[in-house]
Amino acid sequence: MKYRLAVLTDIPALVAIEQAQPRCAQWGQTGWQTELAEKSARVWCAQAENRVIGFVALRFAADIGEILNVGVAPAFARRGIGTELVNHALIWVREHGGKQLTLEVGACNNSAVALYQKVGFKQVGVRKKFYMGNEDALIMGCTW
Ligand SMILES: CC(C)(COP(=O)(O)OP(=O)(O)OC[C@H]1O[C@@H](n2cnc3c(N)ncnc32)[C@H](O)[C@@H]1OP(=O)(O)O)[C@@H](O)C(=O)NCCC(=O)NCCS
């Protein structure tokens, strides 16, 4: 498995992963183009042989990083790839002088919440009925 920064030619693979994972933010081709061109953004992808099978998208400003999107292709679930991707974001923010990494996750998204807790995130807030006026959004943060 290789982890590297994503480039424009990865966009079709990134879109395919988010479409296969409805819990991902659905950015589509235009959204990914915007993200990859954004100076405060970093997107890493996981590559198995020649195939992109996962990603994490981060923005970083004023000492705080925020994970905006994470996804792993269903066929590669539960092999530690999501953990590796989130750890890449954590290490990068630390190495660039960041003090905190935050994210927002659906309260019912048990697999993602478990992953974030496993790598050291704690719940720091909640937005009640944030998603579709129904599901709460948990704000999670990792500080060091
Ligand atoms: C969440 C997601 C990125 C996890 O990717 P992954 O590569 O399968 O995760 P990992 O293999 O690194 O798993 C790490 C931990 O997460 C938890 N986890 C992952 N998948 C899980 C599942 N289906 N059920 C319960 N816990 C799960 C476990 O605690 C796991 O540790 P363990 O395998 O030692 O028990 C992936 O399921 C995904 O793409 N989900 C849809 C998109 C999404 O929800 N993104 C986050 C939006 S905020």
The ligand as an ORCA input file, in Angstrom:
! r2SCAN-3c Opt
* xyz 0 1
  C     -15.102      5.018      8.018
  C     -14.174      4.397      6.979
  C     -13.299      5.481      6.353
  C     -13.290      3.361      7.710
  O     -12.307      2.874      6.785
  P     -11.568      1.476      7.029
  O     -10.368      1.453      6.168
  O     -12.541      0.369      6.853
  O     -11.188      1.612      8.569
  P     -10.079      0.788      9.387
  O      -9.902     -0.558      8.784
  O      -8.872      1.642      9.537
  O     -10.816      0.616     10.788
  C     -10.396      1.337     11.933
  C     -11.410      1.152     13.032
  O     -12.647      1.759     12.669
  C     -13.732      0.984     13.204
  N     -14.517      0.421     12.089
  C     -14.221      0.483     10.763
  N     -15.213     -0.116     10.059
  C     -16.120     -0.540     10.941
  C     -17.375     -1.207     10.830
  N     -17.887     -1.554      9.644
  N     -18.066     -1.465     11.969
  C     -17.578     -1.105     13.170
  N     -16.381     -0.462     13.354
  C     -15.678     -0.190     12.254
  C     -13.090     -0.119     14.023
  O     -12.896      0.382     15.327
  C     -11.765     -0.284     13.309
  O     -10.785     -0.863     14.112
  P     -10.666     -2.476     14.188
  O     -10.708     -3.001     12.772
  O      -9.341     -2.690     14.868
  O     -11.831     -2.943     14.994
  C     -14.973      3.643      5.883
  O     -15.869      2.750      6.500
  C     -15.760      4.547      4.983
  O     -15.298      4.948      3.915
  N     -17.005      4.882      5.396
  C     -17.904      5.700      4.588
  C     -17.479      7.135      4.545
  C     -17.482      7.785      5.903
  O     -18.282      7.467      6.768
  N     -16.574      8.726      6.076
  C     -16.468      9.499      7.284
  C     -17.365     10.672      7.208
  S     -17.097     11.739      8.609
*
